[in-house]
Amino acid sequence: MSLRCVLCILHLRARKSVFDAARAFHFCARVRHRSAVLLLVITSVLWSLGGVLLKSVEWHPMAKAGARSAIASVVIFARMRRPKLSWSRNQILGAAAYATTVSTFVIATDLTSAANAVFLQYTAPAYVALLGAWMLGERTARRDWLCVVLTIAGVAMMCRDGLASNSLAGVAAGLASGLSMALMVLFLRREKDGSPVAALLLGNIGTAVIGLPFGILGAGKMPDAGGWAALVTLGVLQLGVPYILYGIAIRQVTAIEGILLPTLEPVLNPLWVFIFLHERPGAWSIAGAALVLGAICARGLLGLRAAKVA
């Protein structure tokens, strides 16, 4: 066999190896993406416990937010051990957006129904869809725009109940929570090559520093044993663990996926409150929940179909 033939065979084998490696890398990327989607679903289920637990604690809303974040800080720090604090612009802004999100959500939950608070927070997908291309260079697909439109329509239906109950301050806090949540997702996504979880740790510490004085120095009694048990559960299971999972998942999904996939939360949150605290959402809120759930399920199925085609 001539030297030329040997070189040709080696070249073909090398090309096949490169092709196999590329195919394996693509398969691993798909597996990582699907794992990230599963983490986001688990995250949304844990987040949904917020309404029923927050409603069960009698304390200043900022104090509740501060205590919950203080406990979550311990959980996240224990998981990280050595936080990667770069103090980058994205890390600091992501932390600030996070602190605003969790604080305004607790305020909205206190001032309006749990259903209103969580649905208003999920105006966030619209902001992410609008700002994602500018801030991240991530193009929003047509199926995502359709899901955003249906989600916002569901939120608008819910707002009808909120306005009817004269909880305008709660609606305003919920809308602020939605905007800050969108910014949090965008900045965490920009921090994907750094440490998104470290930004969440900073955000929880900041929320604790700002919120706890409202409970220590303010008027009113401290929570009872049941209230503290609820706060510990909030800090560990509703905030600490799910945000660790979210910080891991956000590396493998787009910003719009990172905000659309967890929208199982606004469906489950008022359900737990209705079951355990008998706070019945209005007819418009129920219809809005059905619309949001249908939109996110359709988006998930379309996303899986697109992944199979790819």
C-alpha positions as CSV (number, residue, x, y, z in Angstrom):
1,M,0.0,0.0,0.0
2,S,1.4,3.4,-1.0
3,L,2.1,6.2,1.5
4,R,-0.6,8.2,-0.3
5,C,-3.3,5.6,0.4
6,V,-2.3,5.3,4.1
7,L,-2.5,9.1,4.5
8,C,-6.0,9.1,2.8
9,I,-7.2,6.3,5.2
10,L,-5.9,8.2,8.2
11,H,-7.5,11.4,7.0
12,L,-10.9,9.7,6.6
13,R,-10.6,8.1,10.0
14,A,-9.8,11.5,11.5
15,R,-12.8,13.1,9.8
16,K,-15.0,10.3,11.2
17,S,-13.6,10.8,14.7
18,V,-14.2,14.5,14.5
19,F,-17.8,13.9,13.3
20,D,-18.4,11.4,16.1
21,A,-17.0,13.8,18.6
22,A,-19.2,16.6,17.3
23,R,-22.3,14.3,17.4
24,A,-21.4,13.2,20.9
25,F,-21.0,16.8,22.0
26,H,-24.4,17.7,20.5
27,F,-26.0,14.8,22.3
28,C,-24.4,15.8,25.6
29,A,-25.6,19.4,25.1
30,R,-29.2,18.1,24.6
31,V,-28.9,16.0,27.7
32,R,-27.7,19.0,29.7
33,H,-30.5,21.1,28.3
34,R,-33.1,18.5,29.3
35,S,-31.7,18.2,32.7
36,A,-31.8,22.0,33.1
37,V,-35.5,22.0,32.0
38,L,-36.2,19.3,34.7
39,L,-34.4,21.5,37.3
40,L,-36.5,24.4,36.3
41,V,-39.7,22.4,36.8
42,I,-38.6,21.3,40.2
43,T,-37.7,24.9,41.0
44,S,-41.1,26.1,40.1
45,V,-42.8,23.5,42.3
46,L,-40.7,24.6,45.3
47,W,-41.2,28.3,44.5
48,S,-45.0,27.7,44.5
49,L,-44.9,27.0,48.3
50,G,-44.3,30.8,48.9
51,G,-47.9,32.0,48.9
52,V,-49.3,29.5,51.5
53,L,-46.2,29.8,53.8
54,L,-46.0,33.6,53.6
55,K,-49.7,34.0,54.4
56,S,-49.3,31.9,57.5
57,V,-46.7,34.2,59.1
58,E,-47.9,37.3,60.9
59,W,-45.1,39.8,60.7
60,H,-44.0,42.9,58.7
61,P,-43.6,41.9,55.0
62,M,-40.1,43.2,54.8
63,A,-39.1,41.3,58.0
64,K,-40.5,38.1,56.5
65,A,-38.5,38.7,53.3
66,G,-35.4,39.4,55.4
67,A,-35.7,36.4,57.6
68,R,-36.4,34.1,54.7
69,S,-33.4,35.4,52.8
70,A,-31.1,35.1,55.8
71,I,-31.9,31.4,56.1
72,A,-31.6,31.0,52.3
73,S,-28.1,32.7,52.5
74,V,-26.9,30.0,54.9
75,V,-28.2,27.2,52.6
76,I,-26.6,28.7,49.5
77,F,-23.3,29.4,51.3
78,A,-23.2,25.8,52.7
79,R,-23.7,24.5,49.1
80,M,-21.0,26.8,47.6
81,R,-18.5,26.7,50.5
82,R,-16.2,29.1,48.6
83,P,-18.4,31.6,46.8
84,K,-17.0,32.9,43.6
85,L,-17.5,36.6,44.2
86,S,-16.1,38.5,41.2
87,W,-18.1,41.7,42.0
88,S,-18.7,42.1,38.3
89,R,-21.3,44.5,37.1
90,N,-23.6,41.6,36.1
91,Q,-23.2,39.9,39.5
92,I,-24.0,43.0,41.4
93,L,-26.9,44.1,39.3
94,G,-28.3,40.5,39.3
95,A,-28.1,40.5,43.1
96,A,-29.9,43.9,43.3
97,A,-32.6,42.7,41.0
98,Y,-33.0,39.5,43.0
99,A,-33.3,41.4,46.3
100,T,-36.0,43.6,44.7
101,T,-37.8,40.6,43.3
102,V,-38.1,38.7,46.6
103,S,-39.0,41.8,48.6
104,T,-41.7,43.1,46.4
105,F,-43.2,39.7,46.0
106,V,-43.6,39.3,49.8
107,I,-45.2,42.8,49.9
108,A,-47.6,41.9,47.1
109,T,-48.5,38.7,48.8
110,D,-49.4,40.6,52.0
111,L,-51.4,43.3,50.2
112,T,-53.3,41.2,47.7
113,S,-54.2,37.5,47.2
114,A,-51.4,35.0,46.6
115,A,-52.9,34.4,43.1
116,N,-52.6,38.0,42.2
117,A,-49.1,38.4,43.6
118,V,-47.6,35.4,41.7
119,F,-49.4,36.1,38.4
120,L,-48.3,39.7,38.4
121,Q,-44.8,38.6,39.0
122,Y,-45.1,36.5,35.8
123,T,-45.4,39.6,33.6
124,A,-41.6,39.0,33.6
125,P,-41.6,36.9,30.3
126,A,-42.7,39.9,28.4
127,Y,-39.8,42.0,29.6
128,V,-37.4,39.2,28.9
129,A,-38.7,38.7,25.4
130,L,-38.4,42.4,24.7
131,L,-34.9,42.9,26.3
132,G,-33.3,39.5,25.6
133,A,-32.1,40.3,22.1
134,W,-30.7,43.7,23.2
135,M,-29.0,42.5,26.4
136,L,-28.0,38.9,25.4
137,G,-28.2,38.6,21.7
138,E,-30.7,35.8,22.2
139,R,-33.4,35.9,19.5
140,T,-36.9,35.2,20.8
141,A,-38.6,32.4,18.7
142,R,-42.2,32.8,17.4
143,R,-43.4,30.1,19.8
144,D,-42.0,32.1,22.7
145,W,-43.7,35.3,21.6
146,L,-47.0,33.3,21.3
147,C,-46.4,32.0,24.8
148,V,-45.6,35.5,26.1
149,V,-48.8,36.9,24.6
150,L,-51.0,34.2,26.1
151,T,-49.2,34.5,29.5
152,I,-49.8,38.2,29.6
153,A,-53.4,37.7,28.6
154,G,-53.8,35.3,31.6
155,V,-52.2,37.9,33.8
156,A,-54.6,40.6,32.5
157,M,-57.6,38.3,33.4
158,M,-56.2,37.9,36.9
159,C,-55.7,41.7,37.3
160,R,-59.5,42.1,36.8
161,D,-60.0,40.4,40.2
162,G,-57.2,42.4,41.8
163,L,-58.6,45.7,40.7
164,A,-62.0,44.7,41.8
165,S,-60.8,44.0,45.3
166,N,-59.2,47.5,45.5
167,S,-55.7,46.0,46.1
168,L,-53.9,48.6,43.9
169,A,-50.9,48.8,46.1
170,G,-50.5,45.0,45.9
171,V,-50.9,45.1,42.1
172,A,-48.2,47.7,41.9
173,A,-45.8,45.7,44.1
174,G,-46.6,42.6,42.0
175,L,-45.8,44.4,38.7
176,A,-42.5,45.7,40.3
177,S,-41.7,42.2,41.2
178,G,-42.3,41.1,37.6
179,L,-39.9,43.7,36.1
180,S,-37.2,43.0,38.7
181,M,-37.5,39.3,38.1
182,A,-37.0,39.8,34.4
183,L,-33.9,41.9,35.0
184,M,-32.6,39.2,37.5
185,V,-32.9,36.5,34.8
186,L,-31.2,38.6,32.2
187,F,-28.3,39.6,34.5
188,L,-27.9,36.0,35.7
189,R,-27.8,34.8,32.1
190,R,-25.1,37.3,31.4
191,E,-23.2,35.9,34.4
192,K,-23.5,32.3,33.1
193,D,-19.7,32.0,32.6
194,G,-19.1,33.4,36.1
195,S,-21.2,32.4,39.1
196,P,-24.9,33.0,38.9
197,V,-25.4,31.3,42.3
198,A,-22.9,33.7,43.9
199,A,-25.1,36.6,42.7
200,L,-28.1,35.0,44.3
201,L,-26.1,34.6,47.6
202,L,-25.3,38.3,47.5
203,G,-29.0,39.1,46.8
204,N,-30.2,37.1,49.8
205,I,-27.6,38.7,52.1
206,G,-28.7,42.2,50.9
207,T,-32.4,41.3,51.4
208,A,-31.6,40.1,55.0
209,V,-29.7,43.2,55.8
210,I,-32.5,45.5,54.6
211,G,-35.5,43.5,55.8
212,L,-34.6,42.2,59.2
213,P,-34.5,45.6,60.9
214,F,-38.2,46.1,60.1
215,G,-39.0,43.1,62.4
216,I,-36.5,43.9,65.1
217,L,-37.1,47.7,65.4
218,G,-40.6,47.9,64.1
219,A,-43.8,47.6,66.1
220,G,-45.7,44.4,66.4
221,K,-45.1,41.0,67.9
222,M,-42.5,38.5,66.7
223,P,-43.7,35.3,65.0
224,D,-44.7,32.4,67.1
225,A,-43.2,28.9,66.9
226,G,-45.4,28.0,63.9
227,G,-44.4,31.2,62.2
228,W,-40.7,30.5,62.6
229,A,-41.2,27.0,61.3
230,A,-42.8,28.4,58.2
231,L,-39.9,30.9,57.8
232,V,-37.3,28.1,58.1
233,T,-39.3,26.1,55.5
234,L,-39.4,29.2,53.3
235,G,-35.7,29.9,53.6
236,V,-34.6,26.3,52.9
237,L,-37.2,24.7,50.6
238,Q,-38.9,27.7,48.9
239,L,-35.9,29.9,48.4
240,G,-32.5,28.4,49.2
241,V,-32.7,25.0,47.4
242,P,-34.7,26.1,44.4
243,Y,-32.4,29.1,43.7
244,I,-29.4,26.8,43.8
245,L,-31.1,24.6,41.2
246,Y,-32.0,27.8,39.2
247,G,-28.5,29.0,39.3
248,I,-27.3,25.7,37.8
249,A,-30.1,25.5,35.2
250,I,-29.7,29.1,33.9
251,R,-26.3,28.2,32.4
252,Q,-27.9,25.7,30.0
253,V,-31.1,27.4,28.9
254,T,-31.9,30.7,27.2
255,A,-33.2,33.6,29.2
256,I,-36.7,33.3,27.7
257,E,-36.7,29.5,28.7
258,G,-35.5,30.5,32.1
259,I,-38.5,32.7,32.7
260,L,-41.2,30.7,30.8
261,L,-40.6,27.2,32.0
262,P,-41.0,28.0,35.8
263,T,-44.5,29.4,35.1
264,L,-45.9,26.3,36.7
265,E,-45.5,28.3,39.9
266,P,-48.4,30.7,39.3
267,V,-50.7,27.8,38.8
268,L,-49.7,25.8,41.9
269,N,-49.2,28.8,44.3
270,P,-52.9,29.8,44.6
271,L,-53.8,26.1,44.6
272,W,-51.9,25.5,47.8
273,V,-53.3,28.7,49.4
274,F,-56.9,27.6,48.5
275,I,-56.3,24.1,49.9
276,F,-54.6,25.1,53.2
277,L,-55.8,28.6,53.9
278,H,-59.2,28.6,52.0
279,E,-58.3,31.8,50.1
280,R,-60.5,31.3,47.0
281,P,-59.2,32.9,43.8
282,G,-61.8,34.7,41.6
283,A,-63.3,33.3,38.5
284,W,-61.1,35.5,36.3
285,S,-57.9,34.3,38.2
286,I,-58.9,30.7,37.6
287,A,-59.5,31.3,33.9
288,G,-56.1,33.2,33.7
289,A,-54.4,30.2,35.4
290,A,-55.8,27.8,32.8
291,L,-54.6,30.1,30.0
292,V,-51.1,30.3,31.4
293,L,-50.9,26.6,32.1
294,G,-52.1,25.8,28.6
295,A,-49.6,28.3,27.0
296,I,-46.6,26.9,28.9
297,C,-47.5,23.3,28.2
298,A,-47.9,24.1,24.5
299,R,-44.6,25.9,24.5
300,G,-42.9,22.9,26.2
301,L,-44.2,20.4,23.7
302,L,-43.2,22.7,20.8
303,G,-39.7,23.0,22.3
304,L,-39.3,19.2,22.6
305,R,-40.5,18.8,19.0
306,A,-37.9,21.4,17.8
307,A,-35.2,19.6,19.8
308,K,-36.0,16.3,18.2
309,V,-35.9,17.8,14.7
310,A,-32.5,19.4,15.5
